[in-house]
Amino acid sequence: MKILVIQQKRIGDVLTSTILCNNLKQYYPDATIDYMCYPNCLDVVLENPNIDNIIVLSNDVRKSYPKFFQFILKMRANKYDAVIDAYCKLETNLITSFSGAKYKISYDKGYSNLFYNHTVKRFENGTKSELGLAIDNRLLLLKPLITEKITNFRPKVFLTKTEIKEAQDLLSKFQIKLSEKPIIMFGILGSEWYKTYPLEKMAKIIDFAATKLNAAILFNYIPSQVEDAQKLYDFCDKKTQNNIHFNLYAKGLRPFLGLLSQCDMLIGNEGGAVNMAKALSIPTFSLFSPSVDKETWQIFENDKENVSIHLKDLKPEIYQEFDEKYIKEHTFKYFDEYPLELILEKLEAYFKALGYLKN
């Protein structure tokens, strides 16, 4: 049996959809499981033992009709028995439709029955779920192929021993000893402008963490973001700056995953880094952008390892008065509605729950 799973776009989405591969390999151990994603997301699925082949749909192919047509023919030549399309946009509609697979599975979007012979209705926003709708809705896509109850619902990042050793060596190079003091990775920048908590206020959170835990602090940024990282560093107290290892950062996604695996927690903007931390079983404390759907991405939330803050929890009346588009356009206005004192109070409770502070 040959199965293709498709999930394009962002790192968090691509990582989360690997739960489809994990379950398919569990229930069809002899099957060949292929996974299709964009090149920028490749690193989060590498080394996954439940994926036999990673198929990269490059921008070069996507932007050329002749090349994209050839790509579709190549996929058809693979003779898949089933295709699960978790992305469900025009390019993947066409790839799935022309695949020749017996099972063509995706979400019910009204028109999608033109391309798929098995469609499932997503759970609506507001549905209460301990897993989060991002997980629940993906598990629905397995129903045509797996009838048993599914319990394997956590995405996982798989690292090699070499990658872990390289991360440990990098920490050692900066005189950071594991277990000597907490190591906190700060997700200082969101993937989009509207997903980035104001730097001046993020500095206050970093100051608080440094004061409470005397932690070694790392910033998650790439060289092109060094200006913003420097601004944030400058906003922090001088004493806090002594705890920040500013020049310690990963120069690629796989090295970042290795570095993150050695941290005691990740604090910062909700997004791909938070999802990667959860997939590495690293505790997270995340701040949602006011316009981001919390029901979908508030995954594996509890009162200990994974905690988040969303304006909808603090001031739900705003969402009754304004729609998501308006709130997104006025992101920084609504970030101002987050009481910093409440965030710090919740963060202190989080540190206590993890055992770093006494009750």
LINDA-V650364 format. One record per residue. N is the residue number from 1. BURIAL is 1 if it has 24 or more other C-alpha atoms within 12 Angstrom, else 0. Layout:
<<N BURIAL> <N BURIAL>>
//
This chain:
<<1 0> <2 1> <3 1> <4 1> <5 1> <6 1> <7 1> <8 1> <9 1> <10 1> <11 1> <12 1> <13 1> <14 1> <15 1> <16 1> <17 1> <18 1> <19 1> <20 1> <21 1> <22 1> <23 1> <24 1> <25 1> <26 1> <27 1> <28 0> <29 0> <30 0> <31 1> <32 1> <33 1> <34 1> <35 1> <36 1> <37 1> <38 1> <39 1> <40 1> <41 1> <42 1> <43 1> <44 1> <45 1> <46 1> <47 0> <48 1> <49 1> <50 1> <51 1> <52 1> <53 1> <54 1> <55 1> <56 1> <57 1> <58 0> <59 0> <60 0> <61 0> <62 1> <63 0> <64 0> <65 0> <66 0> <67 0> <68 0> <69 0> <70 0> <71 1> <72 1> <73 0> <74 0> <75 1> <76 1> <77 0> <78 1> <79 1> <80 1> <81 1> <82 1> <83 1> <84 1> <85 1> <86 1> <87 1> <88 1> <89 0> <90 0> <91 1> <92 1> <93 1> <94 1> <95 1> <96 1> <97 1> <98 1> <99 1> <100 1> <101 1> <102 1> <103 1> <104 1> <105 1> <106 1> <107 1> <108 1> <109 0> <110 0> <111 0> <112 1> <113 0> <114 0> <115 1> <116 1> <117 1> <118 1> <119 1> <120 1> <121 0> <122 1> <123 0> <124 0> <125 0> <126 0> <127 0> <128 0> <129 0> <130 0> <131 1> <132 1> <133 1> <134 1> <135 1> <136 1> <137 1> <138 1> <139 1> <140 1> <141 1> <142 1> <143 1> <144 0> <145 1> <146 0> <147 0> <148 0> <149 0> <150 1> <151 0> <152 0> <153 1> <154 1> <155 1> <156 1> <157 1> <158 1> <159 1> <160 0> <161 0> <162 0> <163 1> <164 1> <165 0> <166 1> <167 1> <168 1> <169 0> <170 1> <171 1> <172 0> <173 0> <174 0> <175 0> <176 1> <177 0> <178 0> <179 0> <180 0> <181 0> <182 1> <183 1> <184 1> <185 1> <186 1> <187 1> <188 1> <189 1> <190 1> <191 1> <192 0> <193 0> <194 1> <195 1> <196 1> <197 1> <198 1> <199 1> <200 1> <201 1> <202 1> <203 1> <204 1> <205 1> <206 1> <207 1> <208 1> <209 1> <210 1> <211 1> <212 1> <213 1> <214 1> <215 1> <216 1> <217 1> <218 1> <219 1> <220 1> <221 1> <222 1> <223 0> <224 0> <225 0> <226 0> <227 0> <228 1> <229 1> <230 1> <231 0> <232 1> <233 1> <234 1> <235 0> <236 1> <237 0> <238 0> <239 0> <240 1> <241 1> <242 0> <243 1> <244 1> <245 1> <246 1> <247 1> <248 1> <249 1> <250 1> <251 0> <252 0> <253 1> <254 1> <255 1> <256 1> <257 1> <258 1> <259 1> <260 1> <261 1> <262 1> <263 1> <264 1> <265 1> <266 1> <267 1> <268 1> <269 1> <270 1> <271 1> <272 1> <273 1> <274 1> <275 1> <276 1> <277 1> <278 1> <279 1> <280 1> <281 1> <282 1> <283 1> <284 1> <285 1> <286 1> <287 1> <288 1> <289 1> <290 1> <291 1> <292 1> <293 1> <294 1> <295 1> <296 1> <297 1> <298 1> <299 1> <300 1> <301 1> <302 0> <303 0> <304 1> <305 1> <306 1> <307 1> <308 1> <309 1> <310 1> <311 1> <312 1> <313 0> <314 0> <315 0> <316 0> <317 0> <318 0> <319 0> <320 0> <321 0> <322 0> <323 0> <324 0> <325 0> <326 0> <327 1> <328 1> <329 0> <330 0> <331 1> <332 0> <333 0> <334 1> <335 1> <336 0> <337 1> <338 1> <339 0> <340 1> <341 0> <342 0> <343 1> <344 1> <345 0> <346 1> <347 1> <348 1> <349 1> <350 1> <351 1> <352 0> <353 0> <354 1> <355 0> <356 1> <357 0> <358 0> <359 0>>
//
